């Protein structure tokens, strides 16, 4: 099930690149710089953990990568395309077709069934209903929720809801998965199951994944760990000797 993301990447294999990326917010009294002149590259197929203290700017960075916010200065490139040059419709198309999102809160529609939640983004993308339903059934089977497909999302457990959200994130065959604290609201055992599922789906779907997390077990499974601190980004050695998730 490898994705065509490599065809989107630059000739050197870089899928996502930031150049001199900065983001500041103006408060009443001062300018707060959250991201300060970041330069980094993410290659197609990489599994990246983005770590840092709460408030370090991890979510802000994900928003910039997803064209959900605009930088104060600098650029984000997706393949050879400058994300800052996208029109509103191009930005929406980029998010809908190239990106899958997984947040700490699942943001499912609680009155819709699990399968309806996975069908919906496909219909928005213009897919016909029959194909969308088959794709949703396949994804729910892959995340272990075949029996819950016709249950309302609001009736599912936290772990089940996050797995539906993960199936939804993959519904339109994205090139890249962006996740913000995907285990942050889950208990230790449930978090471990979601981590194992994330890693398996990353591999099986040929994804490039950027996961902001406090979870040490999730970070230990990454190809690279990038740490945000004081507005700067540094690379850390990946520690494989982690016995279990840390508290989020």
N, C-alpha and C positions, 0 to 999 in steps of 0.2 A: 504493500500500500504506500510505497514511497511517493512523496509529493514532488511536484515540478519546481519546488523552491529554488533548486540549483540553477534553473533556467532564468530565474529572476535576479540571482546574485550577480555581482560584478565578476569579470573574468578571473579574478584572483580568489573567488569563492566567498568574498565578503557580502553578506546579505544586508546588514544594517551598520551604519557608520554615523558617528557624531563628530562634528568638527567645531571646536571652541564653543560648546553648548553651555549657555548660562540662562538661569531663571531667577529673577528677583521679584519680590512682592513689596509694594509700598504700603506701609502702615501710616498712621497719623503722624508719628514722630520720626520714623526712620525707614530706610530701605533695607529689607532683609534679603540677603543673597542665599538662596537655597542650593543652587547648582552653579559652580564657578569654573567656567572654561574647561568643560569636559571634552576629552578626545578619546574615543575608543572605537573598536570594530568588533562585530559579531559575525562569525562565519556561518554559512548555511549548515544546518545540522547540529549546531552546538547546543548544549544543555547548560545554561548559565544561571547561577544563583546570585542574586543581588541582595547583599546584606547591609546592615547598619542599624543604628539606634532608631527608635520611634522619633519621627520628626526630621530624620536625616535627609529626606527628599526622595525616597524610593518611589512612592506613588507619583510624585511630581514628574520624575524621570519617565515612568511608564506612560503617563499622560502625554508627554512630549513625543515619545516614540510612536504612540498611537494616533497622533494628530488630533488629540482631544484638547490640547492646549498648545499655545505658541510660545517659543522661547523668547527671552528678552534679547538675546543675541546668539549667533551661531546657527548651525544647520544640522538637520538629520537627513540622511540619505537612505532610501530603501532601494537596494540595488544601485542603479545609476540615476534614480529619480530623486529630486530634492523635495522632501515632504512639505517644506515650507512654501513651495510653489504650487501646491495643489489648490484647486478651487474647492468650494464647499462640497460640490457633488463628487469630485475626485477623492476628497478626504473620506466621505461617507462610503464610497466604493472601496477604497483602500481598507477601511475598517471591516467592511462586510465581507470582502472576498479574500483578503490576504491575512487578516488577523483573527485569532480566537482569544476571547477574554475569560479569565476566571478570577473572581474577586473573593475576598474574605466572606462577604455576604453574597449569597447565591443569586439574588435578584430574579428568581423565578416568578412566574405569574401563578400565585397560589391556587386560584380557582381553576386553572388549566391542569390537565393531566400531565404526567411526565412526558409522554410521547408528544403531546401538543406543544409543550415547551421546546422540544427539539425540532419539531416540524416548522414552527413559526419563522425562525430566521431564514430558513430555506425558501419559504414563500415570499418573504421580503426581498430575497435575492432573485426572485423570478422563476424559481423551480416549480415544476408542475407537482400537484399534490401527491399523486401515486408514488413518484420517485422520492419525494421528500419523506413520505411515510416509511418507505422501505429503508431509506438511509437512517432514519430515526430508530427504527427497529433494530437495525444492525449495530448502531452505536450503543443503544441501551443494553443489548446483549453483551457487547464488549465490556461495558462497565458493570456487568452483573446485575442488571435491573429489569430483565425481561418480565418477571412476574409483577413488577411495580408499574409497568408501562401505562396502564389505564387508571392508576390511582392519582388523585389530585396531588399536586406538588406540596400543598400546604399540609397534607397528612403524612408526609414522609419524615423520616428522622433526619437529623442534621447531616450525617454522613451520606445518606441516600440523596438528599437535596444537592450536596456538593458534587456527587457523581452525575446527577442529571445535568447540573451546570457544566460539567466537563464534557459530557456528550453534546450539549448545545454548543459549546465553544468549538467543537470539531465539525459541526453540522455542514458548514460550507467549505470543508476541506482547506483550512487555512494553511498558509506557508509558515506562519509564526504564531506561537502561543505566548501570550503575556498574562502572568498570574500575579496577583497582589495578595500576599499572605493567605494562600489557598488552604492552609491547615490552621489558621489562626483562631477559628471559632470551634475547633473540633477537639474532642478528648484525645488522649495519647494513643490509644489503640486505633481509633478511627482515623486519626491523622496518619498513622503508619500505613494503613490500607490505601489511603488516598495518595500518599507519596509513592508507593509501589505502583499504583495505577498510573500516576503521572509519568513515571519513568518508562513504563511499558508502552504507553500510548505515544510518548515522544519518539520512541524507537520504531514502533509499528507504523506510525503515520508519517515518518520522515520529517518531523517537525524541527524547527528552530525554536527553542524555548527560553524565555527570560522570566525567572520566578523570583519575585521579591519575597523574602522570608526571614523570620527569626528562628526557624526550625533547623537545628544543627544536623539532623539526619537528612533532611532534604538537601541542605547545602553540601553535605558529604557525598552526595550522589552526583553532583554537578561535574561537568568537564572543567569549568572555571568558576571561581568565586570572585566577584567584584564587590568591594566594600565602599559605601558612601559614608564620608565623615567630613564635617566642616566644609561641605560643598564640593569636596574633591573625591575622585574615584581612584582607588588603588586595587591591584590584583593581589589576592592571597593564595597561598598554597592550599590545595584541597586536602582536608584531613579525612581519611577513610576510616579512622579508628574511632567511630562514634557508635555507641551501643544503643542509643535511643534518642527520641526527639527531646529537645529542650522545651521548656514551657514558652508559649508565645506571648 
